[in-house]
Amino acid sequence: MKPDEFAAKLMKATPDQLEALDDAHWRYISLIGLVSDAVPADVVEADQKAYPHFIKLNGAMTVFDDADCEVFMASVTGLPVEMCAAWRDKDFYTLHGETADEMADRQQTQP
């Protein structure tokens, strides 16, 4: 999703919904073990019991799965998957300064 697309989708969200999306995203990355100490341990433990199918490893590496992230966020917020995808893409863009598609294209063209 391009920045203008995720921005347009997120402009429809209320401040409470944006906060819920942020919290849900932190919960997902805590659930799969990408971060620690961002979410209370009891919440992470409860999420791990309720959503073990989202915890995936590739060897010893945690796997971030876009579709799983969207479904998890929608499940815990009650918001549409499309809005959750927009938040996830906004977060990626904010962190990396490019979209996931732009990053993948750039990496494919590097020797």
Jmol script that loads the backbone (N, CA, C; Angstrom):
load data "model"
ATOM      1  N   MET A   1       0.849  -1.165   0.000  1.00  0.00           N
ATOM      2  CA  MET A   1       0.000   0.000   0.000  1.00  0.00           C
ATOM      3  C   MET A   1       0.900   1.236   0.000  1.00  0.00           C
ATOM      4  N   LYS A   2       0.574   2.190  -0.828  1.00  0.00           N
ATOM      5  CA  LYS A   2       1.360   3.420  -0.927  1.00  0.00           C
ATOM      6  C   LYS A   2       0.967   4.388   0.190  1.00  0.00           C
ATOM      7  N   PRO A   3       1.868   5.317   0.523  1.00  0.00           N
ATOM      8  CA  PRO A   3       1.585   6.246   1.625  1.00  0.00           C
ATOM      9  C   PRO A   3       0.271   7.006   1.484  1.00  0.00           C
ATOM     10  N   ASP A   4      -0.073   7.450   0.284  1.00  0.00           N
ATOM     11  CA  ASP A   4      -1.337   8.173   0.131  1.00  0.00           C
ATOM     12  C   ASP A   4      -2.536   7.256   0.373  1.00  0.00           C
ATOM     13  N   GLU A   5      -2.374   5.968   0.061  1.00  0.00           N
ATOM     14  CA  GLU A   5      -3.457   5.006   0.281  1.00  0.00           C
ATOM     15  C   GLU A   5      -3.651   4.722   1.766  1.00  0.00           C
ATOM     16  N   PHE A   6      -2.554   4.429   2.495  1.00  0.00           N
ATOM     17  CA  PHE A   6      -2.749   4.141   3.915  1.00  0.00           C
ATOM     18  C   PHE A   6      -3.152   5.387   4.677  1.00  0.00           C
ATOM     19  N   ALA A   7      -2.688   6.548   4.248  1.00  0.00           N
ATOM     20  CA  ALA A   7      -3.092   7.792   4.914  1.00  0.00           C
ATOM     21  C   ALA A   7      -4.589   8.033   4.740  1.00  0.00           C
ATOM     22  N   ALA A   8      -5.097   7.797   3.539  1.00  0.00           N
ATOM     23  CA  ALA A   8      -6.525   7.996   3.275  1.00  0.00           C
ATOM     24  C   ALA A   8      -7.379   7.050   4.117  1.00  0.00           C
ATOM     25  N   LYS A   9      -6.958   5.810   4.236  1.00  0.00           N
ATOM     26  CA  LYS A   9      -7.717   4.840   5.033  1.00  0.00           C
ATOM     27  C   LYS A   9      -7.689   5.198   6.518  1.00  0.00           C
ATOM     28  N   LEU A  10      -6.536   5.634   7.000  1.00  0.00           N
ATOM     29  CA  LEU A  10      -6.411   5.940   8.424  1.00  0.00           C
ATOM     30  C   LEU A  10      -7.047   7.270   8.808  1.00  0.00           C
ATOM     31  N   MET A  11      -7.281   8.153   7.846  1.00  0.00           N
ATOM     32  CA  MET A  11      -7.958   9.420   8.142  1.00  0.00           C
ATOM     33  C   MET A  11      -9.403   9.178   8.578  1.00  0.00           C
ATOM     34  N   LYS A  12      -9.946   8.016   8.227  1.00  0.00           N
ATOM     35  CA  LYS A  12     -11.318   7.670   8.595  1.00  0.00           C
ATOM     36  C   LYS A  12     -11.408   7.148  10.030  1.00  0.00           C
ATOM     37  N   ALA A  13     -10.259   6.850  10.634  1.00  0.00           N
ATOM     38  CA  ALA A  13     -10.242   6.278  11.983  1.00  0.00           C
ATOM     39  C   ALA A  13     -10.337   7.373  13.036  1.00  0.00           C
ATOM     40  N   THR A  14     -10.992   7.050  14.127  1.00  0.00           N
ATOM     41  CA  THR A  14     -11.070   7.970  15.264  1.00  0.00           C
ATOM     42  C   THR A  14      -9.758   7.894  16.053  1.00  0.00           C
ATOM     43  N   PRO A  15      -9.504   8.871  16.914  1.00  0.00           N
ATOM     44  CA  PRO A  15      -8.311   8.785  17.759  1.00  0.00           C
ATOM     45  C   PRO A  15      -8.276   7.499  18.601  1.00  0.00           C
ATOM     46  N   ASP A  16      -9.418   7.072  19.108  1.00  0.00           N
ATOM     47  CA  ASP A  16      -9.467   5.830  19.885  1.00  0.00           C
ATOM     48  C   ASP A  16      -9.127   4.620  19.016  1.00  0.00           C
ATOM     49  N   GLN A  17      -9.593   4.607  17.785  1.00  0.00           N
ATOM     50  CA  GLN A  17      -9.273   3.505  16.880  1.00  0.00           C
ATOM     51  C   GLN A  17      -7.784   3.497  16.537  1.00  0.00           C
ATOM     52  N   LEU A  18      -7.207   4.668  16.317  1.00  0.00           N
ATOM     53  CA  LEU A  18      -5.770   4.745  16.032  1.00  0.00           C
ATOM     54  C   LEU A  18      -4.951   4.228  17.211  1.00  0.00           C
ATOM     55  N   GLU A  19      -5.384   4.562  18.408  1.00  0.00           N
ATOM     56  CA  GLU A  19      -4.697   4.065  19.602  1.00  0.00           C
ATOM     57  C   GLU A  19      -4.831   2.543  19.704  1.00  0.00           C
ATOM     58  N   ALA A  20      -6.023   2.038  19.400  1.00  0.00           N
ATOM     59  CA  ALA A  20      -6.249   0.591  19.437  1.00  0.00           C
ATOM     60  C   ALA A  20      -5.377  -0.119  18.393  1.00  0.00           C
ATOM     61  N   LEU A  21      -5.235   0.483  17.219  1.00  0.00           N
ATOM     62  CA  LEU A  21      -4.387  -0.100  16.178  1.00  0.00           C
ATOM     63  C   LEU A  21      -2.927  -0.132  16.617  1.00  0.00           C
ATOM     64  N   ASP A  22      -2.464   0.945  17.209  1.00  0.00           N
ATOM     65  CA  ASP A  22      -1.090   0.997  17.691  1.00  0.00           C
ATOM     66  C   ASP A  22      -0.864  -0.074  18.757  1.00  0.00           C
ATOM     67  N   ASP A  23      -1.774  -0.150  19.714  1.00  0.00           N
ATOM     68  CA  ASP A  23      -1.667  -1.163  20.774  1.00  0.00           C
ATOM     69  C   ASP A  23      -1.669  -2.582  20.185  1.00  0.00           C
ATOM     70  N   ALA A  24      -2.558  -2.822  19.224  1.00  0.00           N
ATOM     71  CA  ALA A  24      -2.667  -4.159  18.624  1.00  0.00           C
ATOM     72  C   ALA A  24      -1.397  -4.520  17.865  1.00  0.00           C
ATOM     73  N   HIS A  25      -0.812  -3.563  17.192  1.00  0.00           N
ATOM     74  CA  HIS A  25       0.425  -3.835  16.452  1.00  0.00           C
ATOM     75  C   HIS A  25       1.552  -4.197  17.416  1.00  0.00           C
ATOM     76  N   TRP A  26       1.675  -3.452  18.523  1.00  0.00           N
ATOM     77  CA  TRP A  26       2.672  -3.788  19.541  1.00  0.00           C
ATOM     78  C   TRP A  26       2.409  -5.173  20.125  1.00  0.00           C
ATOM     79  N   ARG A  27       1.135  -5.500  20.308  1.00  0.00           N
ATOM     80  CA  ARG A  27       0.794  -6.825  20.831  1.00  0.00           C
ATOM     81  C   ARG A  27       1.218  -7.919  19.858  1.00  0.00           C
ATOM     82  N   TYR A  28       1.001  -7.702  18.547  1.00  0.00           N
ATOM     83  CA  TYR A  28       1.395  -8.718  17.566  1.00  0.00           C
ATOM     84  C   TYR A  28       2.906  -8.918  17.569  1.00  0.00           C
ATOM     85  N   ILE A  29       3.674  -7.835  17.516  1.00  0.00           N
ATOM     86  CA  ILE A  29       5.127  -8.011  17.460  1.00  0.00           C
ATOM     87  C   ILE A  29       5.678  -8.526  18.786  1.00  0.00           C
ATOM     88  N   SER A  30       4.951  -8.297  19.870  1.00  0.00           N
ATOM     89  CA  SER A  30       5.327  -8.904  21.152  1.00  0.00           C
ATOM     90  C   SER A  30       4.963 -10.385  21.163  1.00  0.00           C
ATOM     91  N   LEU A  31       3.786 -10.702  20.650  1.00  0.00           N
ATOM     92  CA  LEU A  31       3.330 -12.090  20.572  1.00  0.00           C
ATOM     93  C   LEU A  31       4.335 -12.968  19.848  1.00  0.00           C
ATOM     94  N   ILE A  32       4.844 -12.484  18.718  1.00  0.00           N
ATOM     95  CA  ILE A  32       5.748 -13.313  17.918  1.00  0.00           C
ATOM     96  C   ILE A  32       7.205 -13.201  18.374  1.00  0.00           C
ATOM     97  N   GLY A  33       7.468 -12.349  19.357  1.00  0.00           N
ATOM     98  CA  GLY A  33       8.797 -12.287  19.952  1.00  0.00           C
ATOM     99  C   GLY A  33       9.770 -11.324  19.311  1.00  0.00           C
ATOM    100  N   LEU A  34       9.276 -10.403  18.491  1.00  0.00           N
ATOM    101  CA  LEU A  34      10.177  -9.424  17.886  1.00  0.00           C
ATOM    102  C   LEU A  34      10.632  -8.365  18.878  1.00  0.00           C
ATOM    103  N   VAL A  35       9.799  -8.060  19.853  1.00  0.00           N
ATOM    104  CA  VAL A  35      10.154  -7.101  20.895  1.00  0.00           C
ATOM    105  C   VAL A  35       9.769  -7.691  22.244  1.00  0.00           C
ATOM    106  N   SER A  36      10.405  -7.165  23.260  1.00  0.00           N
ATOM    107  CA  SER A  36      10.034  -7.551  24.620  1.00  0.00           C
ATOM    108  C   SER A  36       9.902  -6.274  25.438  1.00  0.00           C
ATOM    109  N   ASP A  37       9.149  -6.332  26.483  1.00  0.00           N
ATOM    110  CA  ASP A  37       8.933  -5.205  27.391  1.00  0.00           C
ATOM    111  C   ASP A  37       8.126  -4.055  26.789  1.00  0.00           C
ATOM    112  N   ALA A  38       7.485  -4.262  25.632  1.00  0.00           N
ATOM    113  CA  ALA A  38       6.632  -3.227  25.055  1.00  0.00           C
ATOM    114  C   ALA A  38       5.182  -3.383  25.519  1.00  0.00           C
ATOM    115  N   VAL A  39       4.828  -4.607  25.900  1.00  0.00           N
ATOM    116  CA  VAL A  39       3.471  -4.958  26.316  1.00  0.00           C
ATOM    117  C   VAL A  39       3.608  -5.718  27.630  1.00  0.00           C
ATOM    118  N   PRO A  40       2.700  -5.494  28.569  1.00  0.00           N
ATOM    119  CA  PRO A  40       2.794  -6.243  29.834  1.00  0.00           C
ATOM    120  C   PRO A  40       2.866  -7.757  29.600  1.00  0.00           C
ATOM    121  N   ALA A  41       3.693  -8.411  30.401  1.00  0.00           N
ATOM    122  CA  ALA A  41       3.933  -9.849  30.240  1.00  0.00           C
ATOM    123  C   ALA A  41       2.656 -10.670  30.316  1.00  0.00           C
ATOM    124  N   ASP A  42       1.704 -10.268  31.163  1.00  0.00           N
ATOM    125  CA  ASP A  42       0.471 -11.040  31.269  1.00  0.00           C
ATOM    126  C   ASP A  42      -0.359 -10.953  29.988  1.00  0.00           C
ATOM    127  N   VAL A  43      -0.290  -9.824  29.285  1.00  0.00           N
ATOM    128  CA  VAL A  43      -1.010  -9.677  28.012  1.00  0.00           C
ATOM    129  C   VAL A  43      -0.352 -10.551  26.957  1.00  0.00           C
ATOM    130  N   VAL A  44       0.977 -10.528  26.899  1.00  0.00           N
ATOM    131  CA  VAL A  44       1.703 -11.364  25.935  1.00  0.00           C
ATOM    132  C   VAL A  44       1.408 -12.842  26.193  1.00  0.00           C
ATOM    133  N   GLU A  45       1.435 -13.238  27.444  1.00  0.00           N
ATOM    134  CA  GLU A  45       1.162 -14.631  27.794  1.00  0.00           C
ATOM    135  C   GLU A  45      -0.252 -15.034  27.375  1.00  0.00           C
ATOM    136  N   ALA A  46      -1.219 -14.178  27.631  1.00  0.00           N
ATOM    137  CA  ALA A  46      -2.601 -14.474  27.241  1.00  0.00           C
ATOM    138  C   ALA A  46      -2.729 -14.553  25.722  1.00  0.00           C
ATOM    139  N   ASP A  47      -2.053 -13.648  25.014  1.00  0.00           N
ATOM    140  CA  ASP A  47      -2.090 -13.683  23.548  1.00  0.00           C
ATOM    141  C   ASP A  47      -1.433 -14.952  23.020  1.00  0.00           C
ATOM    142  N   GLN A  48      -0.330 -15.373  23.634  1.00  0.00           N
ATOM    143  CA  GLN A  48       0.346 -16.591  23.196  1.00  0.00           C
ATOM    144  C   GLN A  48      -0.532 -17.821  23.391  1.00  0.00           C
ATOM    145  N   LYS A  49      -1.325 -17.824  24.439  1.00  0.00           N
ATOM    146  CA  LYS A  49      -2.253 -18.938  24.664  1.00  0.00           C
ATOM    147  C   LYS A  49      -3.429 -18.891  23.698  1.00  0.00           C
ATOM    148  N   ALA A  50      -3.928 -17.681  23.421  1.00  0.00           N
ATOM    149  CA  ALA A  50      -5.102 -17.531  22.564  1.00  0.00           C
ATOM    150  C   ALA A  50      -4.774 -17.608  21.073  1.00  0.00           C
ATOM    151  N   TYR A  51      -3.557 -17.220  20.688  1.00  0.00           N
ATOM    152  CA  TYR A  51      -3.203 -17.121  19.269  1.00  0.00           C
ATOM    153  C   TYR A  51      -1.875 -17.826  18.943  1.00  0.00           C
ATOM    154  N   PRO A  52      -1.692 -19.064  19.384  1.00  0.00           N
ATOM    155  CA  PRO A  52      -0.398 -19.723  19.141  1.00  0.00           C
ATOM    156  C   PRO A  52      -0.099 -19.933  17.655  1.00  0.00           C
ATOM    157  N   HIS A  53      -1.133 -20.003  16.827  1.00  0.00           N
ATOM    158  CA  HIS A  53      -0.950 -20.246  15.396  1.00  0.00           C
ATOM    159  C   HIS A  53      -0.270 -19.080  14.676  1.00  0.00           C
ATOM    160  N   PHE A  54      -0.167 -17.923  15.336  1.00  0.00           N
ATOM    161  CA  PHE A  54       0.516 -16.786  14.728  1.00  0.00           C
ATOM    162  C   PHE A  54       2.010 -16.776  15.041  1.00  0.00           C
ATOM    163  N   ILE A  55       2.459 -17.634  15.922  1.00  0.00           N
ATOM    164  CA  ILE A  55       3.871 -17.683  16.304  1.00  0.00           C
ATOM    165  C   ILE A  55       4.569 -18.666  15.361  1.00  0.00           C
ATOM    166  N   LYS A  56       5.366 -18.120  14.465  1.00  0.00           N
ATOM    167  CA  LYS A  56       6.036 -18.944  13.450  1.00  0.00           C
ATOM    168  C   LYS A  56       7.532 -18.643  13.474  1.00  0.00           C
ATOM    169  N   LEU A  57       8.297 -19.692  13.269  1.00  0.00           N
ATOM    170  CA  LEU A  57       9.750 -19.551  13.244  1.00  0.00           C
ATOM    171  C   LEU A  57      10.293 -20.094  11.932  1.00  0.00           C
ATOM    172  N   ASN A  58      11.360 -19.493  11.483  1.00  0.00           N
ATOM    173  CA  ASN A  58      12.135 -19.994  10.360  1.00  0.00           C
ATOM    174  C   ASN A  58      13.499 -20.294  10.947  1.00  0.00           C
ATOM    175  N   GLY A  59      13.698 -21.533  11.358  1.00  0.00           N
ATOM    176  CA  GLY A  59      14.878 -21.867  12.151  1.00  0.00           C
ATOM    177  C   GLY A  59      14.709 -21.228  13.516  1.00  0.00           C
ATOM    178  N   ALA A  60      15.658 -20.410  13.899  1.00  0.00           N
ATOM    179  CA  ALA A  60      15.574 -19.705  15.179  1.00  0.00           C
ATOM    180  C   ALA A  60      15.013 -18.295  15.015  1.00  0.00           C
ATOM    181  N   MET A  61      14.705 -17.911  13.785  1.00  0.00           N
ATOM    182  CA  MET A  61      14.236 -16.550  13.495  1.00  0.00           C
ATOM    183  C   MET A  61      12.706 -16.468  13.541  1.00  0.00           C
ATOM    184  N   THR A  62      12.224 -15.418  14.168  1.00  0.00           N
ATOM    185  CA  THR A  62      10.799 -15.141  14.200  1.00  0.00           C
ATOM    186  C   THR A  62      10.334 -14.677  12.826  1.00  0.00           C
ATOM    187  N   VAL A  63       9.156 -15.110  12.430  1.00  0.00           N
ATOM    188  CA  VAL A  63       8.595 -14.730  11.134  1.00  0.00           C
ATOM    189  C   VAL A  63       7.483 -13.708  11.350  1.00  0.00           C
ATOM    190  N   PHE A  64       7.652 -12.534  10.741  1.00  0.00           N
ATOM    191  CA  PHE A  64       6.597 -11.529  10.721  1.00  0.00           C
ATOM    192  C   PHE A  64       5.792 -11.802   9.467  1.00  0.00           C
ATOM    193  N   ASP A  65       4.514 -12.108   9.640  1.00  0.00           N
ATOM    194  CA  ASP A  65       3.641 -12.427   8.517  1.00  0.00           C
ATOM    195  C   ASP A  65       2.588 -11.328   8.394  1.00  0.00           C
ATOM    196  N   ASP A  66       2.582 -10.644   7.241  1.00  0.00           N
ATOM    197  CA  ASP A  66       1.654  -9.525   7.048  1.00  0.00           C
ATOM    198  C   ASP A  66       0.202  -9.929   7.273  1.00  0.00           C
ATOM    199  N   ALA A  67      -0.204 -11.036   6.682  1.00  0.00           N
ATOM    200  CA  ALA A  67      -1.600 -11.470   6.807  1.00  0.00           C
ATOM    201  C   ALA A  67      -1.943 -11.821   8.255  1.00  0.00           C
ATOM    202  N   ASP A  68      -1.031 -12.517   8.935  1.00  0.00           N
ATOM    203  CA  ASP A  68      -1.264 -12.846  10.345  1.00  0.00           C
ATOM    204  C   ASP A  68      -1.389 -11.581  11.182  1.00  0.00           C
ATOM    205  N   CYS A  69      -0.522 -10.611  10.910  1.00  0.00           N
ATOM    206  CA  CYS A  69      -0.566  -9.351  11.648  1.00  0.00           C
ATOM    207  C   CYS A  69      -1.929  -8.684  11.484  1.00  0.00           C
ATOM    208  N   GLU A  70      -2.413  -8.615  10.253  1.00  0.00           N
ATOM    209  CA  GLU A  70      -3.709  -7.992   9.973  1.00  0.00           C
ATOM    210  C   GLU A  70      -4.840  -8.717  10.701  1.00  0.00           C
ATOM    211  N   VAL A  71      -4.850 -10.042  10.602  1.00  0.00           N
ATOM    212  CA  VAL A  71      -5.923 -10.832  11.212  1.00  0.00           C
ATOM    213  C   VAL A  71      -5.875 -10.709  12.733  1.00  0.00           C
ATOM    214  N   PHE A  72      -4.676 -10.783  13.308  1.00  0.00           N
ATOM    215  CA  PHE A  72      -4.537 -10.627  14.755  1.00  0.00           C
ATOM    216  C   PHE A  72      -5.049  -9.253  15.184  1.00  0.00           C
ATOM    217  N   MET A  73      -4.596  -8.206  14.505  1.00  0.00           N
ATOM    218  CA  MET A  73      -5.016  -6.849  14.874  1.00  0.00           C
ATOM    219  C   MET A  73      -6.529  -6.688  14.766  1.00  0.00           C
ATOM    220  N   ALA A  74      -7.102  -7.227  13.707  1.00  0.00           N
ATOM    221  CA  ALA A  74      -8.560  -7.138  13.537  1.00  0.00           C
ATOM    222  C   ALA A  74      -9.275  -7.899  14.652  1.00  0.00           C
ATOM    223  N   SER A  75      -8.716  -9.038  15.016  1.00  0.00           N
ATOM    224  CA  SER A  75      -9.331  -9.861  16.056  1.00  0.00           C
ATOM    225  C   SER A  75      -9.349  -9.144  17.405  1.00  0.00           C
ATOM    226  N   VAL A  76      -8.232  -8.509  17.763  1.00  0.00           N
ATOM    227  CA  VAL A  76      -8.168  -7.896  19.086  1.00  0.00           C
ATOM    228  C   VAL A  76      -8.774  -6.495  19.139  1.00  0.00           C
ATOM    229  N   THR A  77      -8.953  -5.857  17.970  1.00  0.00           N
ATOM    230  CA  THR A  77      -9.542  -4.508  17.965  1.00  0.00           C
ATOM    231  C   THR A  77     -10.996  -4.482  17.509  1.00  0.00           C
ATOM    232  N   GLY A  78     -11.394  -5.482  16.730  1.00  0.00           N
ATOM    233  CA  GLY A  78     -12.732  -5.463  16.142  1.00  0.00           C
ATOM    234  C   GLY A  78     -12.828  -4.533  14.939  1.00  0.00           C
ATOM    235  N   LEU A  79     -11.681  -4.032  14.474  1.00  0.00           N
ATOM    236  CA  LEU A  79     -11.655  -3.118  13.326  1.00  0.00           C
ATOM    237  C   LEU A  79     -11.464  -3.901  12.037  1.00  0.00           C
ATOM    238  N   PRO A  80     -11.815  -3.300  10.899  1.00  0.00           N
ATOM    239  CA  PRO A  80     -11.672  -3.998   9.623  1.00  0.00           C
ATOM    240  C   PRO A  80     -10.210  -4.344   9.313  1.00  0.00           C
ATOM    241  N   VAL A  81     -10.009  -5.492   8.675  1.00  0.00           N
ATOM    242  CA  VAL A  81      -8.674  -5.937   8.293  1.00  0.00           C
ATOM    243  C   VAL A  81      -7.982  -4.883   7.428  1.00  0.00           C
ATOM    244  N   GLU A  82      -8.732  -4.244   6.545  1.00  0.00           N
ATOM    245  CA  GLU A  82      -8.154  -3.228   5.662  1.00  0.00           C
ATOM    246  C   GLU A  82      -7.557  -2.064   6.462  1.00  0.00           C
ATOM    247  N   MET A  83      -8.212  -1.668   7.536  1.00  0.00           N
ATOM    248  CA  MET A  83      -7.688  -0.597   8.377  1.00  0.00           C
ATOM    249  C   MET A  83      -6.440  -1.068   9.113  1.00  0.00           C
ATOM    250  N   CYS A  84      -6.449  -2.318   9.532  1.00  0.00           N
ATOM    251  CA  CYS A  84      -5.272  -2.890  10.208  1.00  0.00           C
ATOM    252  C   CYS A  84      -4.089  -2.965   9.249  1.00  0.00           C
ATOM    253  N   ALA A  85      -4.341  -3.325   8.002  1.00  0.00           N
ATOM    254  CA  ALA A  85      -3.284  -3.372   6.994  1.00  0.00           C
ATOM    255  C   ALA A  85      -2.716  -1.977   6.746  1.00  0.00           C
ATOM    256  N   ALA A  86      -3.583  -0.994   6.728  1.00  0.00           N
ATOM    257  CA  ALA A  86      -3.120   0.388   6.537  1.00  0.00           C
ATOM    258  C   ALA A  86      -2.208   0.805   7.691  1.00  0.00           C
ATOM    259  N   TRP A  87      -2.583   0.440   8.916  1.00  0.00           N
ATOM    260  CA  TRP A  87      -1.736   0.781  10.066  1.00  0.00           C
ATOM    261  C   TRP A  87      -0.384   0.077   9.973  1.00  0.00           C
ATOM    262  N   ARG A  88      -0.420  -1.212   9.649  1.00  0.00           N
ATOM    263  CA  ARG A  88       0.829  -1.975   9.524  1.00  0.00           C
ATOM    264  C   ARG A  88       1.736  -1.345   8.472  1.00  0.00           C
ATOM    265  N   ASP A  89       1.163  -0.975   7.325  1.00  0.00           N
ATOM    266  CA  ASP A  89       1.959  -0.368   6.257  1.00  0.00           C
ATOM    267  C   ASP A  89       2.482   1.006   6.657  1.00  0.00           C
ATOM    268  N   LYS A  90       1.684   1.778   7.374  1.00  0.00           N
ATOM    269  CA  LYS A  90       2.130   3.085   7.868  1.00  0.00           C
ATOM    270  C   LYS A  90       3.292   2.905   8.832  1.00  0.00           C
ATOM    271  N   ASP A  91       3.186   1.937   9.717  1.00  0.00           N
ATOM    272  CA  ASP A  91       4.246   1.681  10.684  1.00  0.00           C
ATOM    273  C   ASP A  91       5.542   1.288   9.963  1.00  0.00           C
ATOM    274  N   PHE A  92       5.448   0.426   8.967  1.00  0.00           N
ATOM    275  CA  PHE A  92       6.627   0.010   8.202  1.00  0.00           C
ATOM    276  C   PHE A  92       7.255   1.217   7.512  1.00  0.00           C
ATOM    277  N   TYR A  93       6.428   2.033   6.884  1.00  0.00           N
ATOM    278  CA  TYR A  93       6.912   3.207   6.167  1.00  0.00           C
ATOM    279  C   TYR A  93       7.578   4.198   7.122  1.00  0.00           C
ATOM    280  N   THR A  94       6.986   4.394   8.280  1.00  0.00           N
ATOM    281  CA  THR A  94       7.545   5.301   9.282  1.00  0.00           C
ATOM    282  C   THR A  94       8.903   4.791   9.762  1.00  0.00           C
ATOM    283  N   LEU A  95       9.008   3.498   9.956  1.00  0.00           N
ATOM    284  CA  LEU A  95      10.239   2.890  10.455  1.00  0.00           C
ATOM    285  C   LEU A  95      11.347   2.863   9.403  1.00  0.00           C
ATOM    286  N   HIS A  96      10.991   2.552   8.157  1.00  0.00           N
ATOM    287  CA  HIS A  96      11.994   2.320   7.120  1.00  0.00           C
ATOM    288  C   HIS A  96      12.131   3.438   6.090  1.00  0.00           C
ATOM    289  N   GLY A  97      11.173   4.348   6.033  1.00  0.00           N
ATOM    290  CA  GLY A  97      11.242   5.434   5.059  1.00  0.00           C
ATOM    291  C   GLY A  97      10.900   5.021   3.644  1.00  0.00           C
ATOM    292  N   GLU A  98      10.368   3.829   3.495  1.00  0.00           N
ATOM    293  CA  GLU A  98       9.919   3.324   2.197  1.00  0.00           C
ATOM    294  C   GLU A  98       8.887   2.234   2.452  1.00  0.00           C
ATOM    295  N   THR A  99       8.093   1.938   1.439  1.00  0.00           N
ATOM    296  CA  THR A  99       7.105   0.875   1.594  1.00  0.00           C
ATOM    297  C   THR A  99       7.801  -0.476   1.481  1.00  0.00           C
ATOM    298  N   ALA A 100       7.108  -1.515   1.895  1.00  0.00           N
ATOM    299  CA  ALA A 100       7.661  -2.869   1.782  1.00  0.00           C
ATOM    300  C   ALA A 100       7.915  -3.217   0.320  1.00  0.00           C
ATOM    301  N   ASP A 101       7.019  -2.799  -0.571  1.00  0.00           N
ATOM    302  CA  ASP A 101       7.208  -3.062  -1.998  1.00  0.00           C
ATOM    303  C   ASP A 101       8.436  -2.335  -2.532  1.00  0.00           C
ATOM    304  N   GLU A 102       8.622  -1.076  -2.134  1.00  0.00           N
ATOM    305  CA  GLU A 102       9.797  -0.323  -2.565  1.00  0.00           C
ATOM    306  C   GLU A 102      11.080  -0.988  -2.071  1.00  0.00           C
ATOM    307  N   MET A 103      11.061  -1.445  -0.830  1.00  0.00           N
ATOM    308  CA  MET A 103      12.241  -2.111  -0.272  1.00  0.00           C
ATOM    309  C   MET A 103      12.539  -3.400  -1.036  1.00  0.00           C
ATOM    310  N   ALA A 104      11.503  -4.172  -1.309  1.00  0.00           N
ATOM    311  CA  ALA A 104      11.699  -5.432  -2.035  1.00  0.00           C
ATOM    312  C   ALA A 104      12.236  -5.162  -3.448  1.00  0.00           C
ATOM    313  N   ASP A 105      11.704  -4.173  -4.116  1.00  0.00           N
ATOM    314  CA  ASP A 105      12.184  -3.810  -5.459  1.00  0.00           C
ATOM    315  C   ASP A 105      13.652  -3.386  -5.421  1.00  0.00           C
ATOM    316  N   ARG A 106      14.001  -2.575  -4.437  1.00  0.00           N
ATOM    317  CA  ARG A 106      15.369  -2.089  -4.301  1.00  0.00           C
ATOM    318  C   ARG A 106      16.328  -3.249  -4.036  1.00  0.00           C
ATOM    319  N   GLN A 107      15.915  -4.165  -3.174  1.00  0.00           N
ATOM    320  CA  GLN A 107      16.770  -5.307  -2.824  1.00  0.00           C
ATOM    321  C   GLN A 107      16.961  -6.253  -4.007  1.00  0.00           C
ATOM    322  N   GLN A 108      15.949  -6.353  -4.873  1.00  0.00           N
ATOM    323  CA  GLN A 108      16.061  -7.224  -6.040  1.00  0.00           C
ATOM    324  C   GLN A 108      16.995  -6.640  -7.087  1.00  0.00           C
ATOM    325  N   THR A 109      17.116  -5.322  -7.130  1.00  0.00           N
ATOM    326  CA  THR A 109      17.959  -4.688  -8.149  1.00  0.00           C
ATOM    327  C   THR A 109      19.402  -4.511  -7.688  1.00  0.00           C
ATOM    328  N   GLN A 110      19.676  -4.785  -6.417  1.00  0.00           N
ATOM    329  CA  GLN A 110      21.037  -4.665  -5.917  1.00  0.00           C
ATOM    330  C   GLN A 110      21.843  -5.890  -6.347  1.00  0.00           C
ATOM    331  N   PRO A 111      23.096  -5.671  -6.745  1.00  0.00           N
ATOM    332  CA  PRO A 111      23.937  -6.813  -7.186  1.00  0.00           C
ATOM    333  C   PRO A 111      24.300  -7.737  -6.053  1.00  0.00           C
TER     334      PRO A 111
END
end "model"
wireframe off; spacefill off
backbone 0.3
color backbone group
